[in-house]
Amino acid sequence: MNDNSGAQHPIGSGFGARSTADDVLEGIDLTGRLALVTGGYSGLGLETTRALVKAGARVVVPARRPGSAREALDGLERVEVSELDLGDLESVRAFADRFLASGRTLDIVIGSAGIMACPETRVGPGWEAQFATNHLGHFALVNRLWPAVEPGGARVVSVSSRGHHACGIRWDDVHWERGYDKWEAYGQAKTANVLFAVHLDRLARDRGVRAFSLHPGGILTPLQRHLPRQEMVDRGWIDEQGNPLNPEGFKTPQQGAATQVWAATSPRLDGMGGLYLEDCDVAGPADGGRTGVKDWAVDPEQAARLWELSARLTGVNAFA
């Protein structure tokens, strides 16, 4: 298979699974830098916003619930909230238009918002909600924001998951119109997040923009809101009272945010791109276990095919 796995090997970053976002930003000054973090007011996104602000950045937080976002971010300096629903392409367009009208350029774009294992839900013209929100919304957003992304030579970070191991792209039924499975649909959406970074990097590297994807680690956050407690008990995540059964097996939100912050800022990644990261390092190929990246997620032909499909579905392509 013609894939990107040959470049997928750890580089010895000096950080690991227990490093925090503050750890990876130590000594990095982001004063004057502008970052955009979708989902930047909840879970890993909130910790990402906090860490970037602490390092001196200004952060734009698009939010489906702006009031909740402002409440969660209260007390943080240099943060601005603007309404955006990734499941609504008109909302994506309106947000991008507002941002571009400000005349600013972006240095960092982190697509941290997402939904996981939700009941079968349709958005827009009948699209499956996880693929539409986690992938198509971010695809449209980055393409519409391209006039602000390119001049800043931004890093674009697509937050995927180990969940991509569950499913590649179902080319004959990407919207799960036949036999919806919430975990496989989540897996497809997370594979799409990786493929998006692969092809964006291929298209944009000559213009100074690089893209990465990543698995943040296992973290108990509001991402699990669609899961019944009993399902999390059955999976061995929590006990009947909701307490983690294996606390050492989960990262804290501060540790979970570390890899996306490292992806967005580390000088060790200069000159690199299109790679899938985990535990604050470049991941290796999947070895049959629970780590690494599946070959279907870094295959450049599949990445190009998904880009074409996404551009057709959203009607947006900055590189057309």
Disulfide bonds with the S-S distance in Angstrom:
none
